[in-house]
Amino acid sequence: MVNPFTALSLAGTVVQFVYLGNKLIKDGSELSMLQATLFQSCSEAADELLKVLEDLKVKGTDRQWQSFRQALRTSPQKDEIRKIEKKVDKLQQMLNTHLIAIIR
């Protein structure tokens, strides 16, 4: 016959094992969703930045005149670049926090 304390200890261990297994699965799915969200946000920021940079590219054969005209158009795009920069900084902070959470 099994000692009641041994049986109770075994039951407690099984409950802990099941609880931790469920927690790992839940945390894993949340982690996967967070990674997908971060990836999507980073991809969007990169696309925005590429679009702004493409608009800044000097096109045509008369480069001096085009460069002058482009310089005049650049001022409003500085705000757009700063906005993207802030977005990327925020994503970097989120990624750092995410990595620290994984390490712990």
Secondary structure as GFF3:
##gff-version 3
##sequence-region A 1 104
A	DSSP	alpha_helix	4	56	.	.	.	ID=ss1
A	DSSP	alpha_helix	63	103	.	.	.	ID=ss2
###
